[in-house]
Amino acid sequence: MENRKIVVNIRNVVTRLPELRFEEPLNWVIEEGQQWAVIGPNGAGKTLIADVMQRKFALKEGDVTFGYEGNVCDLVKSIAFKDIYSLADCRNSYYQQRWHSTETDEVPTIEDILKDDAGVGDYHEVLSLFGIEEFLPKKLIFLSSGELRKFLIVRTLLKRPRVLILDNPFIGLDAPSRDVLVEMLWQMTKLKGVQVVLLLSDPDDIPGMITHVLPVKQRRCLPAYSREEFLKQTDLIAGLFPSEKEGDAHGGVFSLPVEERKEPSCHLVTFRMEHVSIRYGNRTILKELDWEVKNGEKWALFGPNGAGKSTLLSLIYADNPQSYANTLYLFDRKRGSGESIWDIKKRIGYVSPEMHLYYMENVPALNIVGSGFFDSVGLFRKCTEQQQQVALAWMRLFGIGELKDRSFLTLSSGEQRLVLLARAFVKDPDLIILDEPLHGLDVSNKKRAAAIIELFCSRPGKTLIYVTHYPHELPACVDKRFELVKHT
């Protein structure tokens, strides 16, 4: 049997900090030519393994070694959803900055950033392969979340790492972009010698280029398999992603924390847009758009990355100042007729990738959920005892009650998404806007969240706008669709 060169060797690792430890010493070997998927539920420890590989933690026992000379920062690169924080100094920006910016702001273009990073030989080849030439002139802040993800991957590949770790890379990408990403990673592994490690929460996301799978559950590594063998392990996969979580009441039959209103909202039109156009400099995002959504209707909003879905939603949620320059009605009232932003927001529950990116409060998760009562990014008012109880009830409904005292920033990306989903529902809104709501959730949590969404929307007077690149994830109650086209 041929002995392959070891690329990464994690031997008997125990981290110094107990909160960062696995249940037993961590062991994992990556050999030359292997492409791995680390798969498990939200909070299982996938990101911890990636951080150990990058030597981010002090060790009590064991070591991490590499089969190639060089600095670990150059040998191993990782991309996660939260890495977008580092772009354009997002820590100093605020949630609505994207909608208030202009083309003249001092924000670099994509081309400026990539040219600084790239090796001359790779630049045009990689850009062409991933099809991002069209947004090279764009300012960084105007990219959609899907475009930002593409940009991060391209930027990292241009640095030619030996091992590339991608944390749930397919979320936020439309179907053509997902196909392009798989093809691009395949080409890179063949042509450049890059070895890929994907951190995944759904077995359906394991692409054909993967050769090996490491299952992880409750901070414990299970035996590794070849990709083909893992996909045959139906009992193992069912155990990783059970249909019902431990502690679910009534066999997975949910009841909402809030009672049904005796008199649901009586407005006729939840929102109506008439000939809405949005431009930034010489770029047209939305053009002569007409859309009416009546009280109680359930809509799917579709469109490729960069088509303007988030821009459209920012108009409804009163984050975009260009709503005043357009004809827009919300809850039977014309926008700009005297209502405040807060009058609008108090009737809307909202979760989106953009909101997730800018939610960086180092406070307990329960406070994040409670901030939904006040529509603030962060909790700036103290919840009443009753509001705290309602917030905790929503967390328990989403299966994250035990996380109530954990700092939001210490949670996994999937756990953070569940917290923000609970936040969206906490005030019993008339309109619920869910932009990629299952973004980063494992199979079990997707089923749970989908059941909660369906139950909430079955109540009178609840209007739903649901955005997704995965039509099969749409709730059964959705019976209308609106599709945006991308303007060039």
N, C-alpha and C positions, 0 to 999 in steps of 0.2 A: 504494500500500500504506500502510495507516494506521501512523503512528509512535506506538508505545506509550511511555508514560513509564517510564524506567528506575527500578527500585526499589532494586536492589543492583548495583554494578559493581565486580568484582574484576579489577584490571588488572595484569598482569605481576608478580604477587606472588612474591617470594622471601623466605622468613623468615630472620631473622638466625641462628637456631640450625640447623646442618646436619641434625640428627636430625629436625627438623620440616619438612623441605623436600620438595617434589615433585621428580620427575625433571626437570621443566622448569617455567618460570614459570607460575603459575596464573592462568588467565583464565576468567571466568564472568560472564554478565550475566543478571539476573532482571528481566523486564519486568512491568508491571502486568497483573494478570489471569492470569499463569502460575502453575501449581501443579507443583512439580518433585519427582521422585524421583531421588535419587543412589543408584546401585546398584552393588554390587561385592562381592567376597569379603571375608572377615574379614581385617583388617590392610591393606586396599587404600588407605586414606587418606580414607574418607568423613567420619570425625569431624574429621580435620585441616581439611578444607574448611569444615566448620561452624564450627570454632574461628577460622579465618581471617576468615570472614564477620563474626564477633562481635568482631574485633580483639583477640583474646586474646594474640597473639604480636607481638613486635617484628619489624619488617620491614627487610630489607636493601635490597630494591628493590620498586617498585610501590606501589599504594595500594588502599584499599577505601573506596568512597564510596556515599552513599545519596541517593535522589531526594526524601527528605522530611526536614524539620527535626526535630531531636530527638537525644537521647542514644542511642547504639547499644544500651545496656542496656534502653531502653524500646522501641526499634524492633524489635529482634530478640530473641526468647526461644527457648530450646531446652530440650528435655526428653530426658533419657537415663536408662537403667536406674540408673546410678550416682548420679543426683540424689537418690535416696531416702536416701542417706547424710546429706544436709543436714537431713532432717526429724527433729524432736524430738532434735536433737543426738546422732545415732546414733554419732558418734565416741566418745562417752563411755559408750556402752552395750556390752553384751556379747551374744554370740550367743544365749544362752538367756534373755535378759531378758524377751522376749515371754511366755515360758511361766511366769516367776516373778512377773510383775506382777499387780497387783490393780486393781479399778475405782477405788480411792481414790488411786492414785499421781498425782503432779503431772505429768500428761501432758495436753496440750490435746485437746479434741474436734475433730472435723472441722469442725463448725459454727463453733466459735470461730475457727479459722484462716481459713476461707473468708470469714466476715463481715468480718474485718480487711482482707482483700485486695480484696473485691468493690466494684464500682460498684453503686449502689442499683438502677439500671435493669436490669442484666444478671443479678443474683443468682438470682432464682427461675426466670427463663427458662432459664438454662444448667443449673441443677440439675435441672430437670424434663426437659430435652432429653437429658441423659446418665443420668438415672435413678439418682442417688446419694442421694436423700433418705433412703433406708432406713439408710444408715450415718452420717448426720450426727451422731447422738448418740454414736457410738463414739469411744473413745480412739484416738489415732493409732497407738499401738503394737500394737493388736489387729487392724489391717487385714491382710488377706492381700496377697501381692505383686501379684495382679491388681487388688485394690481400691486399693492404693497407687498403681498406675499410673493408674487412673481419676482418683484424687484429684489427682495431679500435673497431668494434662491439664486438668481443670476449673479448678484453681487458676491455671494459666497463662493459659487462655483468658479468665478474668475480668479479667486485666490488659490485655486488648485490644492485643496486639502487632501490628505491621505485618507481620512475617514470623515464622512459628512453625515451628521445626525440631523434628522428632520422630524420635528414633533408635530404629529397630525398634519402633514403637509397638504392634504387634499381639501381640508375644510376651507370654505370661502372661495373656492375656485369653481367656475362653471365647467360643464362637461368637456368642452374642447380643451380647456386649459389643463384639466386633470389628465387627459390623454397625452397632451404635449409634455407635461411634467414627467409622466412615466417614461415616455420615449426619450426625453432628454437625460434622465438619470441612467437609463439603459445605455445610451450612447456614451455618456461620461465614464461609466464603469468599464466599457470596452476600450475606449480610446485613450483615456487619461489615467486609468488605474485607480480611480476613486472608489472607495468602498463605502457602501451606504448602510446606515442604520436608521430604520423608520420606527418611531414610537407611535403606536396605533391603539385605538380604542374600539375598533370594529374589524372582525375577521374579513368582512367583505372588502376592506380597503387594502388587503395584502396584494400587491401587484405581482405579475408573473416573473419579474426580474429577481424577486427575493428567493434566496436559496435556503435560508434557515430561519426558524422562529423560536424565540425565547418567551414562553408564557410567564407572566408575573401576576401574583395575587396576594393581597394583604402583606406587602413587603416581604414576599418570599418568592424566590426564583424556582419555578418548576422545571422538570427535565426539558431540554431543548429537543427540537425535532427538525427534520427537513420540512420545507414548505408543504410538499405533497402529503407527508405523513401527518403533519399537524392538522390539515384540513379534513383528514379522515377521522380525527379524534372528536366525534360529536359529543360524547359525554364530558370530555375535558372542556370543550368550548361552552357547553351548557353550564358547567360549574363555574367558569370564569364570569359568565354573564347570565346569572339566573333571572328568570322571568319576574320573580318577586324577591325583594330584598328582605333580609332578616329584620323583623320588627314591623313589617307592613301589616296594618290592621285589616281585618275583614277579607283576608285572602286577596289583597290587591284592589279591593273595591274602595274607591276614595270618596270622602265627603269633604266639601269645601269649608274652609274656616269661617266664611262669612255667610250669613243667612240671605236668602233671596229677597230682594226688595219687593215690598207689597205694590209699589208703584214704580215700575222701571222708567227710565228716561223717556220722555215723550217727544223729543225732537224728531223731525222727519228726515233731514239730510245730515248725515254725520260730517261729510265734507264734499265740496264740489269745487273743481278747478275749471276755469274757463280760459282757454288760449294761453296757458301758462308757458312762459319762456324764461330760461335761466342761462345766462352767459357769464363767463369769466374771461375778460380780455377778448381775444378773438376766437375763443372756444365756445361752442354751443353745447350745453349739457342737456337741456330740455327744450323742445321746440313746439309751440302752439299746441300744448297738451290740454285735452279735455277729459275729465274723469269725475263721475259722480258716484258716491257710495251712500246708500240709504241706511237708516237706522236698522241694525240687526243683520245686515248682510255680511257674508263671509267671502273674502277675496284672496286670491293668490296673486302676488306681484312677481313677474318674471322679467329677466333681462340679463344679458351677458355682463361680465365684469366691465365696469366703466360706463355702463349705459345710463347711469344717473339715478339708480334706485335709492341710494342713501340721500342724495340731494332732494329727491321728491319727498321722502319721508321727513326730511328736516323742515320742509315747508309746513307739513301737517302739524308737526310737533312744536312749531313756533321757534325753532332754533335759527332759521335762515332769514336774514333781514330782507332778502329779495321777495319775500312773501307780500310785503307792502306795495311792491311795484307791480303785482299781478292780482288778478281777480280770483279770490279764494274765499269760500264760505266754510265755516266750521261750526257744527252744531246749530245750524240755521242762522248764524250771524256772519256778516261779511267781515273778513279780517281787516282790522284797523278801524272798526266802528266804535271803539271805546273800551273793548275788553283788554285785560292785561294778559301777558304771557302766562302768568300763573293761573288765571281763570281757565285758560285752554288746557294747560298741562295737568290740572287736577282731575280732568276727566279722561286722561289718556295714560295707559300703561305701555311702557316702551322698553325694548331691549334690542341692542344692535352690536355688531363688532366694534363700531367706532366708540360707543359708550363703554364697552369692555376695555378698550385700549386706554382710555383716559381715566378709568376708575383706579386710582392708585393710592387709596386711603389706607394707611396702616392702622386700621381700627378693627374691632371685632366684627365678624360677619353679620351678627344680629343688627348692628348699627347700620350696616350697608343696606340690609333689607328695610329697616325702619326709615331710611332716608327717602324711600319711595312715597311716604306720606307727604313729603314736602317738596318732591321733585328736585332735589338738590343732588349734585354730584359730590357726595360726602354728606354727613349728617351735621347740619348747622343748627338744628333745633332739637330739643330733648323730647323723646317720645313719652306720651303718657303711659301709665301702667297698662291700660287697655290696648293701646297701640303696640306696646312691646309684646303683649300676649298674642295679638293677631299676627305680628311679624314672626314670632316663634312658631305659631301654628302653621304658617305657610312654609317655613323651613322644614318642619317635620313632614308636611305633606310631600315636599320634594325629596325627602329622605336624607336631609342634611342637618337635622336638629342637633346632632352631636357636635357640629362645627360652630355653634353659635358664639363661643368665646374665642375661637381661633382668629388670629389676624388674617384679614382678607388676602394680604400679599403673600402669606405662607401657604395658601391653598393651591391645589393644582388648577390648571386652566379650566378643566371640566367642572371642578367644584365651584370655581368662581362663577362660571356660567349659570349653574344652578342657583347660586345666591342672587344673581342679577335677575333671573327668571322670577324668583320669589318676590323680589323687589317690584317687578312690573305688575304683579297681581295684587299686591298688599292693600291697595286702596279701593279695590273693587271697581275698576274703571269701566266707563261706557265703551271706549274704544281701546282695543289692545293691538299694538303694533309689534309684531315679532319678526325681526330681521335675522335670519339664520339662527333661530332659537336653539336648535339642537347641535350647534357648532361645538365640536370637541367632546360631546357626551358619548359615553360608552353605550353599548347595545341596551343594557338594562335601564339606564337613565333616560335613553331616548324613548323607550316604551312608556316609562312612567310619566315623563314630561308630556308626551303626546296624549296620554289618557287624561291628564289634568287639564290641558288646553281644551280638549274635546268637551269635557264636563263643564268647564267654565263657560264655553261658548254656547252650550245648550240652554243657558238661562235667557229669559226674555231681555231684549234691549242691549245685547252684547254684539258689537261690531268688531270684526277681525280683519286685519291686513297681515298676510303671512308671506314672507319673502324666503325663497329657498332655491338652491341649484339642484335639489334632489326632489323631483315631483312625487316620488313614492312616499316621502315623509309628510306630505300634506294631510292635515286632519280631514276626516270623512265629511265634516260639515262644510268644507270649502266647496262652493258650487259656482263660483265666478272667477274669471281670470283677467288680468290686465298685463300686457306685455310691452316693455320698453325696447326701442331699437337704439343702437349705438350710433351717435352722430360723429362723422369724421371731420 
